Each structure stands twice: as C-alpha cells, then as structure tokens.
Amino acid sequence: MFPEPRVEAIEGQVFRAEALPAHVIEEMRGHLARLTEGRPARPADALRTARERLGPSAGPETLARAALELLDWGELYELLTDPRAEDIAIQHRRYVYVFREGQWTRQGEIRDPDRLWGGIRRLCEAFGLRTPSDIKPAAEGSFSLDYPDPVGFLTVRVSWSEPPIVPASCLTLRLARPGRAPDLDRLVAQGVLSPEARDYLVGVLERKGTLIIAGPTGCGKTTLARALLKVAARRFRLVVIEDSYELMIFWDGRPESDPGNILHKLTRPKLPGEDIVPFTAFDLIVMALRERPDGIVVGEARGPEAFEILRAANTGHGPQVTTLHTDSIERVWSRYLQMAQGHPEARDLPSRTLAMMFAEAVTAVAVMAYRDEGGEVRRFVEAIAEVLPEIEGDSELPVLRTLFVRENGRLVPASRPIRPGFSAEAMGLEGLPWRAGAHVW
C-alpha cells in the first residue's frame, strides 16, 4: 500500500556478529526443534539447549547470547544488555531507535529483518500473545526473559503494528528489569521525592488509601508505583490487574528482589472471529475478591478501566495505586472523568455521581515530570495533593488540596493534610513545617 522508505545506514553503527560460529548455532537450532517438538520455543528451552551443547565451561555472556540467537533475537543482544535502554523501536522493519536517558537516538539497521521478525512472532506465540493478523493488524502484550547476566531477568512489553494501519511493520519493545528497579530510598537519594513526601505516600498505602500517580510518558510513574507497592506488599496481599504487564513486580531469583505476596492477573479481550471467553477488569476484580486480598490494584488507567478502579477502591479493598497520563493536577479530574465515562455502566451516570465516587475512593494524587536540567534529564515528583471526600458546591468538581510542591529542586510541605483518616495527626506527620492556608484546585 505504501512504498517502503530507505534510510542510509549510519557508518560505524552496526550490530555485532554472532559470537559463536554459524554451524554451531545451526546445530543447536536442530536440537532445539527436537526438544520443543514443533511448538514455539520459550526462553527456557533456548537456554537449556545452549547449556547442553556448550557445556559447563561456557560463561554467562556466551550462554545468554547463544540463547537469544536460538530465538532469532541475536541482533538485539547489545540493546537487551544495555541497562540504560528503556525502549527499542524498530521502524519500517529494519531501522532501530533506542530511548536512553530521556531521549531517542538512531541506533542502526537490522541485517536480517525476516529472521528477527519471525523470532519476535514465535516468541510472542510461545507466551500465548496474539500477533497481528488480517482481523486485527496490531497487537500488544508482555513476556519475560530470564537469562544469565548481562541480560538477567528482563520483562519486555510489545506494541506491534502492521499494514494497513502503518506503512510497514513497526514495533516498540519496552524493557524493564523489575528486580533491580530503584526502591523508595534510592528514589529519595536521586531527588525524585523528599523523605517527607515518601513518608506521606507510604502512610496513605499503610492506611489502605488509593493513590493516583499522574504524568507524561517516560517520567517515572511506573517506577514510583512499583517502589510503593513493594513496600505495601510487606504488609498486605495485593492482586494486580492489568491489560499488559506494566508494574511488573516480579522476583528475579535474588532474595532482595522478593516482591512479597503479590498476584498478577491480565485481562483478555475478545477479538472478532475468536471463540474464547474474555476476561475484563471487572471479571478479574470479582475473581480477586474470592482470593482474600487486602488490596486490588488496577494498573494504569488508560480508558474505561478508570471506572473499575473506583469500584475496586470503593469495595474497601486497599491499598490501591494506579497511573494516569496527564501533565498537571488541574487536569487529573477532567482526564479521569473522560476515561470513566467510556465504561458502558458509567456513560449514563451524572458527572456529579462520578465526581462523588472519585472523591470518596481516591485519597491522593502525585504528579510527576521530567526536564533537562544542566544537560541531564531528571525525573521527579512535582506536586502531591490530597482529595477531600466531598465535591465543590455547584461545580461538581472534587476538591484537591496541594500538600507538597517542588521548590528549588526539592519537594517541600505545603498545606497540612486534613482528609479524615489521612490527616497529618493520623499519619504522625504533624511535626512537619506545614504552611498556613491551602492551595485548592
């Protein structure tokens, strides 16, 4: 439908050739095919084959590279082992861009697109993920790679588009190493938030409150949510419900990465032409209620599931953390209302009813941002507001009061928390230098 554009290769930016001879890789591919008996190979199958063929003398880097070659992912080895790489984009089947340290850079060109795309499709199918088809020429999902260092335990979120919705095959891989993600103390040390703000957010979750973390793409919302939930999981059993693995609070085999009593569940939509039983967020919430959870966490709010978050919070099952794409506290409610009204059971509800549900369910909102400061991209919490359990007169708006604001590079106390059950006195924070008056949205 569209001509495939040509982009000149960048001199010096090419991917390394296989570390092992081609005949060894082909021999191992035959062994892997016999091992899997025709089913798509999983990462564990490839690693087992590499260990059996290369023997105990093979180092971890050789094993990891060989396993990726067996899955036909070898050309991405250098990027998968780069701890700075957050996203990999493959444009028009072959041209690679990488998101590192807050910006996209051109990385090079894939030598064998057919092999790589075939490997991506087979690995998705091995994990039961739908790949693009004539019925739906786009797909997304998540899976994990558990290999020796330097790859380690890596989760990969796939967003894949095919013609006719794009000119040529395009793919984005979001990479995360959840077991090695920063904890709250590291985030404080990095200036993402202050110790006082950390204590407030932890206090909200300890008292089974609901927190919304808002901000633009790439500002660190998921990193902060993951760090807070790992703290909450020390006390509570949490069920995390998402449409793809975003929070990814997984164990990577190291004792210090143990996430606690957290259970992940993924929704499953019904596609045209498929004879399957779909699982919506509400279905999984009902299932979770039978599993004795302390908290039901409905991942990111990107659409109608925003209404499910309110229903989950209003069942009394907290703590709850969810993320939301917007760039200021002033826009949180309007964005949330727009998404909630997309739910079939909420579209006919008055906005005043939804505002009251929001005010009763949501305890606080944290807004994150990132900026280039002195040549370095910094991610940080810009403001935290509490939500009062009331709406503002005739305006039908929830009342949000600023508790912390970023000034001179630091998140400092502002208005004193007063929400019942989450006041400064109830949370043991009455000694902070709260200011007089209140900034209310």
WORAJO-V887127 format. One record per residue. RES is the residue in three letters. SS is DSSP state (H for helix, E for strand, C for the rest). OMEGA is omega in whole degrees, -180 to 180 (NA if undefined). Layout:
# WORAJO-V887127
res=[RES	RES]
ss=[SS	SS]
omega=[OMEGA	OMEGA]
This chain:
# WORAJO-V887127
res=[MET	PHE	PRO	GLU	PRO	ARG	VAL	GLU	ALA	ILE	GLU	GLY	GLN	VAL	PHE	ARG	ALA	GLU	ALA	LEU	PRO	ALA	HIS	VAL	ILE	GLU	GLU	MET	ARG	GLY	HIS	LEU	ALA	ARG	LEU	THR	GLU	GLY	ARG	PRO	ALA	ARG	PRO	ALA	ASP	ALA	LEU	ARG	THR	ALA	ARG	GLU	ARG	LEU	GLY	PRO	SER	ALA	GLY	PRO	GLU	THR	LEU	ALA	ARG	ALA	ALA	LEU	GLU	LEU	LEU	ASP	TRP	GLY	GLU	LEU	TYR	GLU	LEU	LEU	THR	ASP	PRO	ARG	ALA	GLU	ASP	ILE	ALA	ILE	GLN	HIS	ARG	ARG	TYR	VAL	TYR	VAL	PHE	ARG	GLU	GLY	GLN	TRP	THR	ARG	GLN	GLY	GLU	ILE	ARG	ASP	PRO	ASP	ARG	LEU	TRP	GLY	GLY	ILE	ARG	ARG	LEU	CYS	GLU	ALA	PHE	GLY	LEU	ARG	THR	PRO	SER	ASP	ILE	LYS	PRO	ALA	ALA	GLU	GLY	SER	PHE	SER	LEU	ASP	TYR	PRO	ASP	PRO	VAL	GLY	PHE	LEU	THR	VAL	ARG	VAL	SER	TRP	SER	GLU	PRO	PRO	ILE	VAL	PRO	ALA	SER	CYS	LEU	THR	LEU	ARG	LEU	ALA	ARG	PRO	GLY	ARG	ALA	PRO	ASP	LEU	ASP	ARG	LEU	VAL	ALA	GLN	GLY	VAL	LEU	SER	PRO	GLU	ALA	ARG	ASP	TYR	LEU	VAL	GLY	VAL	LEU	GLU	ARG	LYS	GLY	THR	LEU	ILE	ILE	ALA	GLY	PRO	THR	GLY	CYS	GLY	LYS	THR	THR	LEU	ALA	ARG	ALA	LEU	LEU	LYS	VAL	ALA	ALA	ARG	ARG	PHE	ARG	LEU	VAL	VAL	ILE	GLU	ASP	SER	TYR	GLU	LEU	MET	ILE	PHE	TRP	ASP	GLY	ARG	PRO	GLU	SER	ASP	PRO	GLY	ASN	ILE	LEU	HIS	LYS	LEU	THR	ARG	PRO	LYS	LEU	PRO	GLY	GLU	ASP	ILE	VAL	PRO	PHE	THR	ALA	PHE	ASP	LEU	ILE	VAL	MET	ALA	LEU	ARG	GLU	ARG	PRO	ASP	GLY	ILE	VAL	VAL	GLY	GLU	ALA	ARG	GLY	PRO	GLU	ALA	PHE	GLU	ILE	LEU	ARG	ALA	ALA	ASN	THR	GLY	HIS	GLY	PRO	GLN	VAL	THR	THR	LEU	HIS	THR	ASP	SER	ILE	GLU	ARG	VAL	TRP	SER	ARG	TYR	LEU	GLN	MET	ALA	GLN	GLY	HIS	PRO	GLU	ALA	ARG	ASP	LEU	PRO	SER	ARG	THR	LEU	ALA	MET	MET	PHE	ALA	GLU	ALA	VAL	THR	ALA	VAL	ALA	VAL	MET	ALA	TYR	ARG	ASP	GLU	GLY	GLY	GLU	VAL	ARG	ARG	PHE	VAL	GLU	ALA	ILE	ALA	GLU	VAL	LEU	PRO	GLU	ILE	GLU	GLY	ASP	SER	GLU	LEU	PRO	VAL	LEU	ARG	THR	LEU	PHE	VAL	ARG	GLU	ASN	GLY	ARG	LEU	VAL	PRO	ALA	SER	ARG	PRO	ILE	ARG	PRO	GLY	PHE	SER	ALA	GLU	ALA	MET	GLY	LEU	GLU	GLY	LEU	PRO	TRP	ARG	ALA	GLY	ALA	HIS	VAL	TRP]
ss=[C	C	C	C	C	C	C	C	C	C	C	C	C	C	C	C	C	C	C	C	C	H	H	H	H	H	H	H	H	H	H	H	H	H	H	H	C	C	C	C	C	C	H	H	H	H	H	H	H	H	H	H	H	H	C	C	C	C	C	H	H	H	H	H	H	H	H	H	H	H	C	C	C	H	H	H	H	H	H	H	C	C	C	C	E	E	E	E	E	E	E	C	C	C	E	E	E	E	E	E	C	C	E	E	E	E	E	E	E	C	C	C	H	H	H	H	H	H	H	H	H	H	H	H	H	H	C	C	C	C	C	C	C	C	C	C	C	E	E	E	E	E	E	E	E	E	C	C	C	C	C	C	E	E	E	E	E	E	E	E	E	C	C	C	C	C	C	C	C	E	E	E	E	E	E	E	C	H	H	H	C	C	C	H	H	H	H	H	H	C	C	C	C	C	H	H	H	H	H	H	H	H	H	H	H	H	C	C	C	E	E	E	E	E	E	C	C	C	C	C	H	H	H	H	H	H	H	H	H	H	H	H	C	C	C	C	C	E	E	E	E	E	C	C	C	C	C	C	C	C	C	C	C	C	H	H	H	C	C	C	C	E	E	E	E	E	C	E	C	C	C	C	C	C	C	C	C	C	E	C	H	H	H	H	H	H	H	H	H	C	C	C	C	C	E	E	E	C	C	E	E	C	C	C	H	H	H	H	H	H	H	H	H	H	C	C	C	C	C	E	E	E	E	E	E	C	C	C	H	H	H	H	H	H	H	H	H	H	H	H	C	C	C	C	C	C	C	C	C	C	H	H	H	H	H	H	H	H	H	H	H	C	C	E	E	E	E	E	E	E	E	E	E	C	C	E	E	E	E	E	E	E	E	E	E	E	E	E	E	E	E	C	H	H	H	C	C	E	E	E	E	E	E	E	E	E	E	C	C	E	E	E	E	C	C	C	C	C	C	C	C	C	C	C	C	C	C	C	C	C	C	C	C	C	C	C	C	C	C	E	C]
omega=[178	174	179	-179	176	177	-179	178	180	-176	177	180	178	-180	-178	176	-180	178	-179	178	-176	-178	178	178	-179	178	179	177	177	178	-180	179	178	-179	-174	176	174	178	178	-177	174	179	-180	177	-179	180	178	179	-180	-180	-178	-177	-174	175	-174	-178	-179	179	-177	-180	179	180	-179	180	-179	-180	178	176	-179	177	-176	174	-171	-177	179	-174	-176	-178	179	180	-180	-177	180	-177	180	179	173	177	175	-176	175	174	-168	-172	-168	174	-177	176	178	171	171	180	177	175	176	-172	-177	-175	178	-180	-175	-177	-178	-180	-177	-178	175	178	179	180	-178	-180	175	-179	178	179	177	180	176	175	-176	-180	178	-179	179	-174	176	-179	173	-179	-176	172	-177	172	-180	-174	175	174	16	176	180	178	-172	174	-175	174	-174	169	-166	179	179	174	12	-178	172	180	179	-174	178	-175	171	177	175	-174	176	174	-168	-179	-178	179	-179	172	-175	-180	177	178	175	-180	180	179	178	175	-178	176	-179	178	176	-178	179	-177	177	178	177	-178	179	178	174	176	180	-177	171	176	-175	178	179	178	174	-177	178	-180	-177	179	179	180	-179	-179	180	-179	177	175	-179	-177	175	-178	-169	168	-176	171	-179	-178	-178	173	168	-176	177	-177	170	177	-174	175	-180	176	178	-178	-176	179	180	-174	-177	-172	-178	178	179	173	180	173	177	-179	175	179	177	178	-180	180	-180	175	179	174	177	176	179	176	-178	175	178	177	-179	-180	179	-174	177	177	166	-179	174	-175	180	174	-176	175	179	-177	-176	179	175	177	178	178	178	-180	179	-180	-178	171	-178	-179	176	11	-178	174	175	180	-173	179	170	-170	179	178	-179	-176	-176	-175	-179	178	-179	180	180	-179	-178	-179	174	179	-177	-180	-177	-172	179	178	176	179	178	178	179	178	179	176	179	-177	180	-173	-172	-179	-174	178	173	180	-179	179	169	-178	174	180	179	180	180	178	-178	176	-177	171	-177	180	173	178	172	178	179	-177	-179	175	-169	173	-178	-176	-180	179	171	-180	178	-180	180	177	180	176	179	178	179	175	-178	178	-173	180	177	-178	180	179	-179	-179	-180	-178	-179	179	179	-179	-179	-176	178	-178	-176	-178	-180	-178	179	-180	175	179	-178	173	-173	172	NA]
